Amino acid sequence: MNAIELVPASALRPALYNPREADGERLALVRLSLQKLGFLLPLVATPDGEILSGHQRHAVAVAMGAKRLPVMRVDVKDSARRGVNLLFNRATNDISIEATEQDLRTAIRAAGVEDMAAALPDIAPDSPDFHPCMSAAERPVLPLARRNVRGFVRHAANVGRMLARLHIRLPIVTTPDGMVINGVGRLEAAARKGRATIPVVELAEEKADFARAMLNLLSMDFRFTGENADFLRYGSFRRDWLRRTHLGRAFVLPVYSHKRLADVTLNDRFMHKWRQVCGESVLDFGSGQGDEARMLRAKGIRVTEFEPYPAEKGVVNREKGRASALHFLADVRTGTPFSAIFVSSVLNSVPFPEDREHILRLVAALCGPETVVFLAARSTKGSAWCWHVKGEAMSNRASRACQFKLAMEPGVHIGDIANAPKIQKFYEPEEWRALLGRFFGQVQSGHADGMMTSICRKPLAWHPRELAASLRFEFNLPYPDGKRMELASHALAAFSHRLGFPLEQD
């Protein structure tokens, strides 16, 4: 197992990218937990002392006067630390996939932990009782799994499997008779993997209910700002396994509103109908891996692409993103007409509401009098959302994705945590129509295969100052290497030339 060692508290440092936002109410609960239970689970840190799990416990313990803290060292490469940090922010709570940080806040308020704590004695910092995880001992997995099988939680098990894949063996916490207080997912993952033993911290029965609430319900809110927000922005790239072999829903929408996508062939009959609606010169805004653009070009359609985050083997390429932007801006500047514009699944992957509005404002500004805009995005009424929030299977893909809901706005989950965390936004029908209605005077919406669809015309008036702000944002997007696109001036010049007036001025 990963060794747990007592190290000087001063040898550890918080990760500046930790997205958890502490508040006074829950920091007081962290202090109460340490006063009554000590460290049932160790802090997790890199070999150089950067904390991956336990930021609040570290800060509170130091404030309590603790000089030494229990730590499990984990060797994680720099590029993966943000993702692993996110994983740990979900890894030690035995909760269902539906639970958000808001749900946990409500649950712990209702649990009556202060009353439970009043019956327990205080533990002095730096005393042996302050570090019960140091006494973790290997126990057979099979008897423990049989004892707790009714409490198995699929989502927790997927997190446990991901921890195991990273070679991290956090202990579980049980009562003397083997009932799991915390770590049922880690136990299930070990059982399914066929492991013989698992590290166990045994806790007295009179502390069990208090520990169960504190270990499973106490959690801070996520707050993605600054570099953490940028991290999610460039994590929005289209994954390799999502390569298109047929047109996506937005591209089929001009001809078929409900037909199964795999059944749509780009034969002469289809393309004749498609041209009648879409014309010969179109824009694919957020073209992903460019699959649809290649299919349409092969049929003689002039396609302008814009993809700020092209990626190969899970790595975003800034230079290719800049090249795509420059080609796009060249067509904008020369006045290339767009008889149709496609925004296919893009609004699912863009992580923040204001970012989506920037995109729609740019699309509206590129519309001519006859331009038709076709959009599609996954909805909360489809099977994909249900799979994410309550139907997650015990599969290899599910454990690698390790997705969970966020409370930052309705219909949002985060996944692909250990590789390149990605936000996905799912829409309610009313929310979808309201979003598009802010930018287009005519919005014809529908629903097909779990996706919201819309055909939009008549872009609404926009203020030049707002468009300029959207251009400065979209053409200065961040990249994993710490650089940005740095094409805002090119974008302002190209759009100003196309529209016939300078956007830099009011």
C-alpha positions as CSV (number, residue, x, y, z in Angstrom):
1,M,0.0,0.0,0.0
2,N,1.0,3.6,-0.3
3,A,2.9,4.4,2.9
4,I,1.4,7.0,5.3
5,E,4.1,9.1,7.0
6,L,4.0,11.9,9.6
7,V,5.7,15.0,8.1
8,P,6.1,18.5,9.3
9,A,3.1,20.6,8.4
10,S,5.5,23.3,7.1
11,A,6.8,20.8,4.5
12,L,3.4,20.9,2.7
13,R,2.0,23.6,0.5
14,P,-1.5,24.1,-0.9
15,A,-2.1,23.8,-4.6
16,L,-3.0,27.2,-6.0
17,Y,-5.3,25.6,-8.5
18,N,-7.5,23.9,-6.0
19,P,-11.1,24.8,-7.1
20,R,-12.7,24.3,-3.7
21,E,-14.0,27.5,-2.1
22,A,-13.9,27.3,1.7
23,D,-16.4,29.2,3.9
24,G,-16.5,29.9,7.6
25,E,-19.4,27.5,8.3
26,R,-17.8,24.5,6.8
27,L,-14.3,25.3,8.0
28,A,-15.8,25.2,11.5
29,L,-17.1,21.7,10.8
30,V,-13.7,20.7,9.5
31,R,-12.2,21.8,12.9
32,L,-15.0,20.0,14.7
33,S,-14.2,16.8,12.8
34,L,-10.5,17.0,13.6
35,Q,-11.2,17.8,17.2
36,K,-13.3,14.7,17.7
37,L,-11.9,12.2,15.1
38,G,-8.5,13.4,14.1
39,F,-7.1,12.3,10.6
40,L,-9.1,9.2,9.7
41,L,-7.7,9.7,6.2
42,P,-4.3,11.1,5.4
43,L,-3.6,14.2,3.3
44,V,-2.4,13.3,-0.2
45,A,0.5,15.2,-1.6
46,T,3.1,15.0,-4.3
47,P,6.7,14.1,-3.5
48,D,7.6,17.8,-3.4
49,G,4.9,18.6,-0.9
50,E,2.1,20.0,-3.1
51,I,-1.3,19.1,-1.5
52,L,-3.7,17.2,-3.8
53,S,-6.2,16.3,-1.2
54,G,-6.9,17.9,2.2
55,H,-6.4,21.6,1.8
56,Q,-8.9,22.6,4.4
57,R,-7.8,19.9,6.9
58,H,-4.2,21.1,6.5
59,A,-5.1,24.7,7.1
60,V,-7.4,24.0,10.1
61,A,-4.9,21.6,11.7
62,V,-2.1,24.1,11.5
63,A,-4.4,26.7,13.0
64,M,-5.1,24.2,15.8
65,G,-1.4,24.0,16.5
66,A,-0.6,20.7,14.8
67,K,3.1,20.4,13.9
68,R,3.0,17.1,12.1
69,L,0.4,15.7,9.7
70,P,-0.2,12.3,8.2
71,V,0.6,12.3,4.4
72,M,0.4,9.8,1.6
73,R,2.8,10.7,-1.2
74,V,1.6,10.3,-4.8
75,D,3.9,10.8,-7.8
76,V,1.7,12.7,-10.3
77,K,3.1,14.5,-13.4
78,D,2.6,18.2,-13.5
79,S,0.2,18.1,-16.4
80,A,-2.2,15.7,-14.6
81,R,-2.2,17.4,-11.2
82,R,-5.2,19.6,-11.8
83,G,-7.3,16.6,-12.9
84,V,-6.2,14.5,-9.9
85,N,-7.0,17.4,-7.6
86,L,-10.5,17.5,-9.0
87,L,-10.7,13.7,-8.6
88,F,-9.7,14.0,-4.9
89,N,-12.3,16.7,-4.4
90,R,-14.9,13.9,-5.1
91,A,-12.9,10.8,-4.2
92,T,-13.4,10.4,-0.4
93,N,-17.2,11.0,-0.2
94,D,-19.5,7.9,-0.4
95,I,-22.2,9.6,-2.4
96,S,-24.3,8.9,-5.4
97,I,-23.6,10.5,-8.8
98,E,-26.7,12.7,-8.5
99,A,-25.3,14.6,-5.4
100,T,-23.9,18.1,-5.9
101,E,-22.0,20.2,-3.5
102,Q,-25.2,22.1,-2.8
103,D,-26.9,18.8,-1.9
104,L,-24.1,17.9,0.5
105,R,-24.4,21.3,2.2
106,T,-28.1,20.7,2.8
107,A,-27.5,17.2,4.0
108,I,-24.8,18.0,6.6
109,R,-26.9,20.8,8.0
110,A,-29.7,18.3,8.6
111,A,-27.5,15.7,10.1
112,G,-27.2,17.2,13.5
113,V,-23.4,16.8,13.7
114,E,-23.0,19.3,16.5
115,D,-25.2,17.3,18.8
116,M,-23.3,14.1,17.9
117,A,-20.0,15.8,18.5
118,A,-21.0,17.1,22.0
119,A,-21.0,13.5,23.2
120,L,-17.4,12.8,22.1
121,P,-14.2,13.9,23.8
122,D,-11.7,16.2,22.2
123,I,-8.4,14.9,20.8
124,A,-5.2,16.9,21.3
125,P,-3.3,17.9,18.1
126,D,-0.1,15.8,17.6
127,S,-1.2,13.1,20.1
128,P,-1.3,9.6,18.7
129,D,-5.1,9.7,18.6
130,F,-4.9,12.7,16.3
131,H,-3.6,10.4,13.5
132,P,-5.7,7.2,13.5
133,C,-5.0,6.6,9.8
134,M,-1.4,5.8,10.9
135,S,-2.8,2.6,12.3
136,A,-4.4,1.4,9.1
137,A,-4.0,-2.4,8.8
138,E,-4.5,-4.7,5.9
139,R,-7.8,-6.7,6.1
140,P,-9.2,-9.3,3.7
141,V,-11.4,-7.8,1.0
142,L,-13.9,-10.6,0.4
143,P,-15.5,-10.7,4.0
144,L,-15.7,-6.9,4.0
145,A,-17.3,-6.8,0.6
146,R,-19.9,-9.4,1.6
147,R,-20.7,-7.5,4.7
148,N,-21.2,-4.2,2.8
149,V,-22.5,-5.3,-0.6
150,R,-25.9,-3.6,0.0
151,G,-24.2,-0.3,0.4
152,F,-22.2,-0.4,-2.8
153,V,-22.5,2.8,-4.9
154,R,-21.6,2.7,-8.6
155,H,-20.3,6.2,-8.8
156,A,-18.1,5.8,-5.7
157,A,-16.8,2.5,-7.1
158,N,-15.8,4.2,-10.4
159,V,-13.9,6.8,-8.4
160,G,-12.3,4.0,-6.5
161,R,-11.3,2.3,-9.7
162,M,-9.7,5.5,-10.9
163,L,-7.7,5.9,-7.7
164,A,-6.5,2.3,-8.1
165,R,-5.5,3.1,-11.7
166,L,-3.4,5.9,-10.4
167,H,-1.8,3.5,-7.9
168,I,-3.4,5.2,-4.9
169,R,-4.7,3.0,-2.1
170,L,-6.4,5.2,0.5
171,P,-7.6,3.3,3.5
172,I,-11.3,2.7,4.2
173,V,-12.9,3.4,7.6
174,T,-15.0,0.7,9.3
175,T,-16.6,-0.1,12.6
176,P,-15.2,-3.0,14.6
177,D,-17.8,-5.4,13.1
178,G,-16.7,-4.4,9.5
179,M,-19.4,-2.0,8.5
180,V,-17.9,0.6,6.2
181,I,-18.2,4.2,7.4
182,N,-16.3,5.6,4.5
183,G,-14.7,4.1,1.4
184,V,-17.4,1.7,0.2
185,G,-16.4,2.6,-3.4
186,R,-12.8,1.8,-2.8
187,L,-13.9,-1.5,-1.3
188,E,-16.1,-2.3,-4.2
189,A,-13.4,-1.5,-6.7
190,A,-10.9,-3.7,-4.8
191,A,-13.4,-6.6,-4.8
192,R,-14.2,-6.3,-8.5
193,K,-10.5,-6.2,-9.2
194,G,-10.0,-9.3,-7.1
195,R,-7.6,-7.8,-4.6
196,A,-6.8,-9.9,-1.6
197,T,-6.5,-7.1,1.0
198,I,-7.4,-3.4,1.6
199,P,-6.0,-1.0,4.3
200,V,-8.6,-0.4,7.0
201,V,-8.8,2.2,9.8
202,E,-11.1,0.8,12.5
203,L,-13.2,3.3,14.5
204,A,-15.2,2.8,17.7
205,E,-18.9,2.3,17.2
206,E,-19.8,5.4,19.3
207,K,-18.0,7.6,16.7
208,A,-19.4,5.9,13.6
209,D,-22.5,8.1,12.9
210,F,-20.5,11.3,13.4
211,A,-17.7,10.1,11.2
212,R,-20.1,8.9,8.5
213,A,-21.6,12.4,8.3
214,M,-18.3,14.2,8.4
215,L,-16.5,11.9,5.9
216,N,-19.3,11.6,3.4
217,L,-21.2,14.9,3.6
218,L,-18.7,17.6,4.5
219,S,-17.5,19.2,1.3
220,M,-16.7,22.7,0.0
221,D,-18.2,24.3,-3.1
222,F,-16.4,24.3,-6.4
223,R,-15.4,27.7,-7.8
224,F,-13.8,27.9,-11.2
225,T,-12.1,31.2,-11.8
226,G,-8.8,32.4,-13.3
227,E,-6.5,29.6,-14.3
228,N,-9.1,27.0,-13.2
229,A,-11.6,28.5,-15.6
230,D,-9.1,28.5,-18.4
231,F,-8.2,24.9,-17.6
232,L,-11.8,24.0,-18.3
233,R,-12.0,26.1,-21.4
234,Y,-9.1,24.3,-23.2
235,G,-10.4,21.0,-21.9
236,S,-13.5,21.5,-24.1
237,F,-11.7,20.0,-27.2
238,R,-13.5,17.2,-29.1
239,R,-12.1,13.8,-28.0
240,D,-10.5,11.4,-30.5
241,W,-13.1,8.7,-29.8
242,L,-15.9,11.1,-30.9
243,R,-14.7,11.2,-34.6
244,R,-17.7,11.6,-36.9
245,T,-18.5,8.9,-39.5
246,H,-21.7,10.7,-40.5
247,L,-23.1,14.2,-40.2
248,G,-24.1,15.5,-36.8
249,R,-27.6,16.6,-35.9
250,A,-27.2,20.3,-36.8
251,F,-26.0,19.4,-40.3
252,V,-28.8,17.0,-41.0
253,L,-31.4,19.4,-39.6
254,P,-31.9,21.3,-42.9
255,V,-33.3,18.1,-44.5
256,Y,-34.4,15.8,-41.6
257,S,-35.5,16.9,-38.2
258,H,-35.8,13.4,-36.6
259,K,-34.2,10.8,-38.9
260,R,-31.5,8.5,-37.3
261,L,-28.2,10.1,-38.2
262,A,-26.5,6.8,-39.1
263,D,-29.2,6.3,-41.8
264,V,-28.5,9.6,-43.5
265,T,-26.3,9.2,-46.6
266,L,-24.9,12.1,-48.6
267,N,-26.4,11.0,-51.9
268,D,-27.5,13.2,-54.7
269,R,-31.1,13.4,-53.5
270,F,-30.0,14.5,-50.0
271,M,-27.4,17.0,-51.2
272,H,-29.9,18.5,-53.6
273,K,-32.4,19.2,-50.7
274,W,-29.5,20.3,-48.5
275,R,-28.2,22.9,-51.1
276,Q,-31.7,24.3,-51.5
277,V,-31.8,25.2,-47.8
278,C,-28.1,25.8,-47.0
279,G,-26.6,27.1,-50.3
280,E,-23.0,26.6,-51.4
281,S,-21.0,28.5,-48.8
282,V,-21.3,27.7,-45.1
283,L,-19.5,28.2,-41.8
284,D,-18.9,25.4,-39.3
285,F,-18.3,27.3,-36.0
286,G,-16.5,24.9,-33.6
287,S,-15.7,22.3,-36.2
288,G,-14.1,19.8,-33.7
289,Q,-12.0,17.4,-35.8
290,G,-13.3,18.8,-39.1
291,D,-15.2,15.6,-40.0
292,E,-18.4,17.2,-41.2
293,A,-16.4,19.9,-43.1
294,R,-14.5,17.2,-45.0
295,M,-17.7,15.3,-45.9
296,L,-19.3,18.5,-47.2
297,R,-16.3,19.6,-49.2
298,A,-16.2,16.2,-50.9
299,K,-19.7,17.1,-52.2
300,G,-18.6,20.4,-53.5
301,I,-19.7,22.7,-50.7
302,R,-17.4,25.6,-49.7
303,V,-16.9,25.2,-46.0
304,T,-15.2,27.8,-43.7
305,E,-14.1,26.2,-40.4
306,F,-13.3,27.7,-37.0
307,E,-11.9,25.4,-34.3
308,P,-9.9,27.1,-31.6
309,Y,-9.0,23.8,-29.9
310,P,-7.9,21.2,-32.4
311,A,-6.4,18.2,-30.6
312,E,-4.5,15.1,-31.4
313,K,-4.3,12.2,-28.9
314,G,-5.7,14.4,-26.2
315,V,-3.3,17.2,-26.6
316,V,-4.6,20.7,-27.7
317,N,-2.4,22.3,-30.4
318,R,-2.2,26.1,-30.1
319,E,-0.5,26.7,-33.4
320,K,-3.2,24.7,-35.3
321,G,-5.8,26.6,-33.3
322,R,-4.3,29.9,-34.4
323,A,-4.0,28.7,-38.0
324,S,-7.7,27.8,-38.0
325,A,-8.6,31.2,-36.5
326,L,-6.5,33.0,-39.1
327,H,-8.1,31.2,-42.0
328,F,-11.5,31.9,-40.6
329,L,-10.7,35.6,-40.1
330,A,-9.4,35.8,-43.7
331,D,-12.8,34.7,-44.9
332,V,-14.5,37.1,-42.6
333,R,-12.4,40.0,-43.8
334,T,-12.9,39.3,-47.5
335,G,-16.7,39.2,-47.0
336,T,-17.2,35.5,-47.8
337,P,-20.9,35.0,-47.6
338,F,-22.3,32.4,-45.3
339,S,-25.6,31.2,-46.5
340,A,-25.8,28.8,-43.5
341,I,-23.9,28.6,-40.2
342,F,-23.7,25.4,-38.1
343,V,-23.1,25.3,-34.4
344,S,-23.1,21.5,-33.7
345,S,-22.8,20.4,-30.1
346,V,-20.5,23.4,-29.4
347,L,-22.8,24.9,-26.8
348,N,-22.6,21.6,-24.8
349,S,-18.8,21.8,-24.4
350,V,-18.4,25.5,-23.7
351,P,-18.1,25.5,-19.9
352,F,-19.5,28.9,-18.8
353,P,-22.7,30.8,-19.7
354,E,-20.9,34.0,-20.7
355,D,-18.6,32.1,-23.0
356,R,-21.6,30.7,-24.9
357,E,-23.1,34.1,-25.2
358,H,-19.9,35.3,-26.8
359,I,-20.2,32.6,-29.4
360,L,-23.8,33.3,-30.3
361,R,-23.0,37.1,-30.6
362,L,-20.3,36.4,-33.1
363,V,-22.5,34.0,-35.1
364,A,-25.3,36.6,-35.1
365,A,-22.9,39.3,-36.4
366,L,-21.8,37.0,-39.3
367,C,-25.4,36.5,-40.5
368,G,-26.5,38.1,-43.7
369,P,-30.2,38.9,-44.4
370,E,-30.7,35.4,-45.8
371,T,-28.4,33.4,-43.5
372,V,-29.9,30.4,-41.6
373,V,-28.3,29.2,-38.4
374,F,-28.6,25.5,-37.5
375,L,-27.8,24.5,-33.9
376,A,-28.0,21.3,-31.9
377,A,-27.0,20.4,-28.3
378,R,-27.8,17.7,-25.8
379,S,-30.8,18.1,-23.5
380,T,-31.7,17.0,-20.0
381,K,-34.5,15.0,-21.6
382,G,-32.2,12.6,-23.4
383,S,-30.6,9.3,-22.3
384,A,-27.2,10.8,-22.2
385,W,-28.1,13.1,-19.3
386,C,-29.9,10.2,-17.5
387,W,-26.7,8.1,-17.9
388,H,-24.6,10.8,-16.4
389,V,-26.8,11.4,-13.4
390,K,-28.4,8.1,-12.4
391,G,-27.6,5.3,-14.9
392,E,-23.8,5.2,-14.8
393,A,-22.7,1.7,-15.6
394,M,-19.9,-0.2,-13.9
395,S,-17.8,-0.1,-17.1
396,N,-14.3,0.7,-18.0
397,R,-15.3,3.8,-19.8
398,A,-17.4,5.0,-16.9
399,S,-14.6,4.6,-14.4
400,R,-12.2,6.4,-16.6
401,A,-14.6,9.3,-17.3
402,C,-15.7,9.5,-13.6
403,Q,-18.3,12.1,-14.2
404,F,-20.4,13.9,-11.7
405,K,-22.8,16.8,-11.5
406,L,-21.9,20.3,-10.5
407,A,-24.1,23.0,-8.9
408,M,-22.6,25.9,-10.8
409,E,-25.7,26.0,-13.0
410,P,-28.5,23.5,-13.9
411,G,-27.7,20.6,-16.2
412,V,-23.9,20.6,-15.8
413,H,-21.5,17.7,-15.2
414,I,-17.8,17.4,-15.3
415,G,-16.0,14.3,-16.7
416,D,-12.8,12.9,-18.1
417,I,-11.2,14.0,-14.8
418,A,-7.9,12.1,-14.8
419,N,-7.1,13.1,-18.4
420,A,-8.4,16.5,-19.3
421,P,-11.5,17.6,-17.3
422,K,-14.4,18.7,-19.4
423,I,-17.6,20.5,-18.5
424,Q,-20.7,19.4,-20.4
425,K,-23.9,21.6,-20.3
426,F,-27.3,19.9,-20.9
427,Y,-30.3,22.1,-21.7
428,E,-33.9,22.3,-20.6
429,P,-36.1,23.2,-23.6
430,E,-37.2,26.5,-22.1
431,E,-33.6,27.4,-21.2
432,W,-32.4,26.6,-24.8
433,R,-35.1,28.7,-26.5
434,A,-34.5,31.6,-24.1
435,L,-30.7,31.6,-24.8
436,L,-31.2,31.7,-28.6
437,G,-34.0,34.2,-28.3
438,R,-31.5,36.7,-26.9
439,F,-29.7,36.7,-30.3
440,F,-32.3,35.8,-33.0
441,G,-35.7,37.2,-33.7
442,Q,-36.9,33.9,-35.2
443,V,-36.2,30.6,-33.4
444,Q,-37.7,27.4,-34.5
445,S,-36.9,24.7,-31.9
446,G,-37.4,21.0,-31.7
447,H,-36.1,17.8,-30.0
448,A,-34.6,14.7,-31.5
449,D,-32.5,11.8,-30.1
450,G,-32.0,13.6,-26.8
451,M,-30.9,16.8,-28.5
452,M,-32.3,20.3,-28.6
453,T,-32.4,21.6,-32.2
454,S,-33.0,25.1,-33.5
455,I,-33.2,26.8,-36.9
456,C,-32.6,30.5,-36.3
457,R,-33.1,33.6,-38.6
458,K,-33.2,37.3,-38.2
459,P,-30.3,38.2,-35.9
460,L,-31.2,40.8,-33.3
461,A,-29.3,44.1,-33.1
462,W,-26.1,44.0,-31.1
463,H,-24.0,46.8,-29.6
464,P,-20.6,47.3,-31.2
465,R,-19.0,47.4,-27.7
466,E,-20.5,44.0,-26.8
467,L,-19.3,42.5,-30.1
468,A,-15.8,43.9,-29.6
469,A,-15.7,42.3,-26.1
470,S,-16.8,39.0,-27.5
471,L,-14.1,39.1,-30.2
472,R,-11.4,40.0,-27.6
473,F,-12.5,37.0,-25.6
474,E,-12.9,34.4,-28.3
475,F,-9.6,35.3,-30.1
476,N,-7.5,35.4,-27.0
477,L,-8.5,32.0,-25.6
478,P,-6.1,30.2,-23.3
479,Y,-4.0,27.1,-24.1
480,P,-2.3,24.5,-21.9
481,D,1.1,25.9,-22.5
482,G,0.2,29.0,-20.6
483,K,0.0,31.1,-23.8
484,R,-3.1,32.6,-25.4
485,M,-4.4,32.8,-29.0
486,E,-3.4,36.5,-29.2
487,L,-5.4,37.2,-32.3
488,A,-7.9,39.7,-30.9
489,S,-6.6,42.6,-32.9
490,H,-6.8,40.5,-36.1
491,A,-10.4,39.6,-35.2
492,L,-11.4,43.2,-34.5
493,A,-9.9,44.4,-37.8
494,A,-11.5,41.5,-39.8
495,F,-15.0,42.0,-38.4
496,S,-14.7,45.8,-38.6
497,H,-13.8,45.5,-42.3
498,R,-16.7,43.1,-43.0
499,L,-19.3,45.2,-41.1
500,G,-18.1,48.5,-42.4
501,F,-17.3,50.4,-39.2
502,P,-14.6,50.2,-36.5
503,L,-15.5,48.1,-33.5
504,E,-12.9,49.6,-31.3
505,Q,-15.0,52.7,-31.0
506,D,-18.5,53.1,-29.4
